[in-house]
Amino acid sequence: MLRFAGFELDQQRAELRGPDGEPIRLRPKPFAMLHLLATNAQRIVSKQELMEAVWPNIHVGEDSLFQCIREIRSALGDDQRQLLKVISGRGYLFEAEVSGLPTGLSVDGDGSAGIASGPEIAVSAGRRLPFGLRGTAAAVAGLCVVIGFAVAVILAPDFFFKREAPTVAVMPIIGYSDDSQAIAIANSVTEHLINGLAKIDNIRVVAPRSGAPAANPTPTPSSTQSDFVLQGELQKGPQSWVLQARVIEAATGEVQSVATALVDVNEPDVQLLQSRLAAGVGDTLTRRLNVLLEAGTTAGGNAKVVIEQAMASINQTSRERFLASQTMLENALAGEPDNIDLQVALAALQTRGIQMVWYGPIENAAAESNARSLLESALQARPRYIPVLEAYCRFLSATNHFIDSLVACAEVLDFAPWNGSALYQLGLTQIQLGRFEDALATFKQADRFDTPVVSRWTWLLGIGWANLLLGHNEEAVRWLERSIAITPASGRPYMLLASAYQRLGRPGEASAAMAKALELRPGSTALNVASPTDNVSPIFLEASKQLQQTMIEAGLPER
């Protein structure tokens, strides 16, 4: 147990507790990083040392490190960087006074922890037992350890005999073609799948031996010793590249999930082609693996039917249908109050209601409170379940809790690295915080994965919006027009397109685009389409104000 600045870091329970004794939620990677920093307090720890300790044998970018540092500071309330300091060009310094380092550890000259030498047993600072009592003390201490261990094993067997993370063996994707390009693409897709799966927190990945041919389906010893095996075949059809892959339970040979990805055979960008093929199967198979590892989370029977019926109306603009769906889910949840999927479904529906302004002010506050309570309960029960993490990410973004949303959406990607919807929400959050370049990169990443394909228009819209905020008006037009071509029934893209046209000195096209937007969203004015102002960056507020002015010039009514 480490103690510092009123906090307790309990390694046995993997828990950080605040001064009030209440647990503070911290993901596994930030927890491991905080523990490393705390055990090396008063010593500068380099970025490289942190990355090698927290992500052993995995190459990750500095963004992952910075995200962990941000989450640690948020958990400690260290906005002023008094506890965790950046030492320019050298690394990070945890400057708190830390007590509770394990007995037998000493601090070496460089500040790092080492094993203390000598036969004496420390009782308190500056005081030691007489030599004659040391053997008795040691025996008593040893007996206490044995008894304590036995009791702990009885009370918490999962901690001491924890099952190792399941292993997934990724077999080389087979390229069924005499075309050398097909084999090269199959090899690259295999690498994409390995790299993506290796980022997931709760699994281990076994890669094929270097140089394994893509056309060789023979299992390797490592694949037969794994919990799951991922296999796949790539074929070039007349219209599309077709990748079919499956996850097989190694012990039984049972196929647990099958996924298919198709990409236009004429796609000129080979890297984009490879990325979308890998993401197309990777996202589906990852979700299935998550369900298998988070046993007991999936709804069955009547709950599944209720969720399907309620979610069928989630995108409807009829307030009456929305309220009927809400009642349906509330009744089902009353009968199964511990059903995680019902909790998530109701919270997701209420989040949608908040976004669509289907609640009055009092109802809105109650819906937000209820959705948060449901999601926090679900997170406590299933902290690694992708649907829970996705719903929480969207909820925080929709309710303007943007700093928390950064962490929550990044956490989705720890378990679903190809999740385009999480990337879209992350990009929206970055925009609200004035990080337009970061948002543009995030939306483009979502476009490279393109999962799920039905949401493609949203990240195209995001790319257009980010370009507009950056003043890249020609680029904005190109992406917004592509978004509209996929989903022409939404008014928001037309408003942004009108603004881009207006800035480019094309007032006729700007007026036409705004007229279409008002047709799709009658009653829209500068007041009711304005971006949120709570918890947003001044940079975003100023850029939005300028954008809104060009919309007014293009024909958007002020009131």
N, C-alpha and C positions, 0 to 999 in steps of 0.2 A: 504494500500500500504506500503510494507516494503522496505526500501532502505539500501543497504550495499555495500561497495567496488565498487561503480559505477553501481551496479545492482539494478533492481526493481523487486519485487515479488508481482504481482498483483493477490490477491486471488479472486477478483470478476471475472476476466477474466481467472483465472487459467493459468497465463502466467508469465514466467520469461523473462525479457528483459535485454539485455546487455548494456554496456556503450554507445553504438551507438544507443540505442533505438530499435534495432531489436529484435524480439522475438527469444528465444532460446528454441528449442524443448526439452521438458521434460515430461516423461510419468506421469500418475496420481499418482502412488505410490511414485516415487522419489520427485514429486512436494509436496505431502503431508508431506513427511519426511523433506524436506528442510524448509517448512513453520514451522513445529514443532521445528526444530533446531534454526531457525531464531528468533522465538518468545521466545526462551529460550537461547538466546545468552549469552555467558560468564558463562553458567552453564553446568556441565557435565550431559549429558542425557544417561542413561544406554541403553544397547542393548534391554533389556527386555521392557523398557518403549517405545522405538521406535517400536518394533515389535507389542506390544499390541495396540498402537495408530494407526499404519498403516494397520495392519491386525487384526482387532478386531474379536474375536471368531473363528479365523482360525489358525490352527497350521502350521507354515512354518519354514523351516530350515534357518540357518544363511546365507546360500548362497543367499537367496532372499534379506536379509538385506545388505549384502556386495555388491550385484549387484546395489542396489539403491544408496549406498554410492559412488560406482565407477561412476555411471551416474551423480550424483550431482557434483562430483569433475571435471568430464569431461565438464559439462555444465559451471562451474565457472572457468575453466582453472586453477584449483587448483592442478596441478601435484605435486607441492612441499609441499602440505598439510599445507599451511599457514592459510587458512580460516577454514577448517574443520580438526580437529586434533583428533587422537586416543589417549585416555588416558588409558594406559595399565591396563587391569583388571577392569576398571570402566565404560568406554563407550566412547562417542564422545563429543567434545567441539567445538562449533561454536564460533570462536574468533573474528569475525568481529564486528565492531560497527554498530548497527542496529538502524535506525530511522524510525519513522512512525508507532510505535505501537499504537493501537487504543486508543483514549481518554477514560479515565476511567480505564485504566490498570496501575497498579503500579508494581514494582518489590519487591517481598517479600524478607525476609532475606536469603532464600535459593536460590534466583535468579529467582524463578518461577513467572509467571505473576499472579496477583490477582486483585480484584476490589478495586479501590481507594475509601477511605471513605471521608466524609466531604461534605458540600454543595457548596463549591466554584467551579467555572468553570475556568479551566486553559486556559490562553490566550497565554502566552509564558513563557519560562523558567524564574522563579524567579519573575513573575509579574502577578497580579490578578486584576480582575475588582472590582471597589468599590461595596459594598453590594447593594446599591440602583439600580445599573444597572444590577445586576445579573439576576433578574427576567425577565427583558426585553430581555437580551441576551439569556436567556434560551428559552423564547418564540419564538424569532426570529430563534434560532438554531433549535427548534422543528419544526417550520413551514418549514424551509429549508429542513429538513429531509423528511417531508411529501411530499413536492413538488418534491424533488429529487427522492423519491421512486416512485411517480406516473409517472414521466418522464421515469425513468428506466424501469418500468413495460411496458410502451408503446413501448420503443425502444428495450427492451430485455426481452420479456415475458418468453422465454424459461429458462432464468436463474432463475427467481423468482418463476415460477410455473413449475419447471422441473419435468418431470415424473420420478417416482422412477424406479430404475433398475428392469426389468421384473423378475418375480419369476418363478423358475422351481422346481416343486415338483417331487422328484424321488421316485417312488413307488417300493416296494420290488420286485426284480426279482423272477418270479414264477419258481420253480423247478418241472417240470413235470416228476416225477419219484418216485418210491418207494424207490429208492436208497438214503440212508442218505447222501452219498457223494455228490449227485446232489444238495440236499438242502443246504448243507454246502457251496458248490461252488457258488450257486446262491446268498446266503447271502453275501459272500465275494465279489462277483462281484458288488453287490449293493453298498457296502462300497467303492469299487474302483471308481465307477461312482460318488458317492457323493463327495469323496475327490478331484477327478479331476475337476468336475464342480465348486466346491467351490473356486478353484484357479482362475477362470475366472473373469476378472476385471469388466465386465459390466452386470453381472447377479447375482441374489440372489438364493440360493438353500435352499429348504425345505426338510429335511430328514425324513424318516419314523420314527415312534416312536420306541424307543429301544425295541428289542425283537419281532418286528412285524414278523409274520411267512412268509417265502418266498413263501408259496403256497396260500397266501390269496390275491386275486386281488381286494378286496373291497377298493374303494377310501376313503381316510381320509378327514376330513374337510379342512385340509391345502391344499390338492391337488385340491379340487374343488374351492378354493379361489385363486389359482395361475394362472399365465398367460399361462404356459405350463406344461404339465405332461409327464414324461418319464416312459414308461411301457416296460416290456420285459419278455420273457419266455426262459428258458434254457432246452434243451433236450439232452439226450445222445443217439447218433445214433451208428450204427455198426462201422463206421469209424471215426466219429468226434463228439465232443461236438458242439452243434449248439445253438447260442444265437441270438434271433431275438428281436429287440427293436424298439420303435417308439416314436416320439415326437408328442404330440397332443395339439392343441390349446384349452385351457380349455373352453373358452367362446362359441366356436362353435362346439367343438368335432371333428373338421377337423384334419385328420392326415397330418402333415406337412413333415414328413420324416420317412423313414423306413431303418433300417440297420441290416445286418446279419454278424455275425462273426463265423468262424469255426476254431477249433483247434483239432489237432490229438488226438483221444481218448486214445492213448497210451503214451501221453506226461507224463514223470515221474515226472517232476517238477511241483508240484501243484501250487506254487506261480506264476510261469511263465504262466501256463495255465489260471489262474484267471486274471492276468495282461493283457494277449493278448485278452481274451474275452472282458474285459471291454474297452480296447483301441480300439478294432476292431469296436465296435458300437459307442463308445464315440467320436472317431475322426469324423466319418461321421455325427453324430447328432449335434456335436458342430459346424461343418462347416455350416450346414443348419440353425441352430439357429443364427449364425453370419450373414448369408444372410438376415434372417427375421428381425434382429435388425438393419442392415445397409441397409435399404430400398433404392432402386434406384441405387444400384451398379451393379446389374447383367445385362449382355448384353442380348439383345433379337433380334429377327428377323435376319436381314442380318449380323449384327455384330457377333452374336453367330456362324453363319455358317462360316464366315471368320476366326474367332479365331480357330475353330475346324480344318479347312483345313490347316491353317498355322502351328498350333501346331503339326499336324500329321507329319510334317517334321522336328521337332525341334531336333530329335536325329539322323537324317540322316547325313552321312559324306560327302555328295555331296555339295560342295560350291554353285553350281548353284541352287539346290533346296532350300538351305538356303536363298540365295538372292531373289529368287522368293517369298518365304514366307514373307520376310521382305517388299518387294514392296507391296504385297497384304495387309499387315497390315497398312503400311503407307498410302495407298490410302483410306482404310476404315476409318482411324483416321482423315484424311483430311476432310471427310464428317461428322464425329461425333467427333470433337476435345475435347469434355468434357466427352467422354465415358471412365469411369475408367477401365473397363475390357480391352478395346482396348489399353489403355495406358500401362497397366500391361503386356499384351501379347507381345507388341512390345519391351518393356524393357527387358522382360524375354528372348525373342529371341536374342536380341542384347547381352545380358549377355552370352548366350550360344555361340554366335559367338566369343566373346572375349576369352572365355575359350578354344574353339577349334582352335583358331588362324586363323579364316577365314577372318580376316581383315588385310590389310596392316597397317603400322605404322600410317599414317595420318588418314585412315579410322577408325582405332582402337580408336584413341583419340576422334574423332567425335562421334563414337558409344557410348563410355563411357559417354561423356558429355550429349548426348541425352537421354540415359537410366537413368542417374541420374536425369535429369530435369523432365522426365516423372514420375519417381517414387516419387520425392519430391512433385510434383504437386498432384499426387494421394494421397499421405500421408496427405497433407493439406486438401484435400476434404474428405477423408475417413480414418482417423487415426486409426480406429479399424477394418478395413476390412482385413480379414486374407490373401486373395491373394496378397494384396498390401504389407503387412508386410512380407510375405514369399519372394516375389520377391526382396524386398529391402535387406533382410538378405542375400540372395544368391548373389546379385549384390555386396555388400560390401565385401563379402568373395572372390568373383571372381576377384575383382579389388584391392585386398591386403590392404583394409582399415580394418585391423583386430580388432583394439580397438573399432571402431564404430560398427563393425559386432557383437562383443560380446553383445552389448546393443540391437542391432536390432533383433538378433536371439532370445535373451531372451524375447523380447517383443512379438514375435510370440507366445511363450509358455504362455504368459499371457492371450491369447484369444483362443489358441488351445493347451491345455496341453498334448495331446497325439500325437503331430505332430512329427513323426520320421524324416521327411526331415529337419525340423528346428534343431532338435537335431544333425543330421549329420553335417549340416553346422556349428553349434556351436562347435562340436568336431573338425572339420577341423581348425577352428579359434584358438581353444585352442592349437592344435598341433603347428601351426605357431608361437604362442607366447611362446612356450617351456613348456607348462603346460601339459605334457604327461599323468600324472596320472589323471588329470581332464578330458582330452580327452577320455581316456580309459573308465572312469565311464560314460561319456556322451554317447559314442557309445554303451555301454552295456545297458544303459537306452533305447536307440532307439531300440535295439534288443528285450528288454522286451516288448515294445509296438508293434513293428513290423507293423507299419502303415506308408505308404501303403506297403502292402506285396511285390509289384513289386520292391520296392527299397531295399529289404532285403540284397541283395548282397553288397550294398554300406556300410552299417554300419558293416557288417562282415569284409569287406575290411578295414574299419577304425580301428576296434579292432585289426586286424592283424598288421596294420601299427604302431599303438600306442605301441603294444607289442614289435615290432622290435626296435623302438626308445628307449624303456626301457631296451633292451637287453634280453627280454624274447623270445628267438628264437623258442623253442619248441612250446610254446603257439601260436606264430605268425603263424607257419606252420599249426597248426590245424584250425585256423580261416580263413587263406587265402585259404586253400583247400576247405573249406565249401563255401566261396565266389565264387570261380571258378566253383564249382559244380552247382551253381545256374545260373551264367552268365559266360560261358567259352569264350566269344568272345571279352573280354577286355584285352589289353596287360599289363596294369599297375599291376594287381594282380600277374601275372606271374613274372614280374620283382622283386617285393617285395619277392615273394616266392623263386626266385633264390637266392636272397641275404640271406634269412633265411637258405636255404640249405647250402650255401657256409660257413656261420658262424658255422654251425653244423658239418662241415667236411664231407659233402656229395657232392663233386664236380660234380659227374656224374649227379645227379638229378638237381643240380644247372644249369649245362650247358643245360640240356634238357628243363628246365623251361625257361631259357633265350632265347633259340632257338624258343620256342613257342611264347614268347613275341615279338620277332623281326619279326616273321611271321605275327602276328596280327598288329604290328605297324612297317612296313618296314621303314627304314631310321632313326630309333631311334638311338641316340648317347647320351653320357653322358652330352653333352652340351644342347641338345634340350629336354631332359626329366628332367633336373634339377629343383628343387623346387624354388619358387620365393624367392628373397632376399630383396625386399622392405618391410619395416615395420615389419620384422620378428625378433624373439629373437636370440641373439648369441648362446643360448643353442640349438635352433633348427638348426641353420646353421651348427654348429659343428657336431651334430648328423646326419644331412643329408649328410654332407661330408663323414663321415665314411660309411654310408649306400651306397652311390654312389660308393665308392671304392670297396666294396664287389660285387656290380653289375658288375663293370669292370672286376673283377677277374672271375666272372661267365660267361663273354663273351660279355658284352655290349661294343660296339665300343666307344672309347674315343671321336672321331671326325667323 
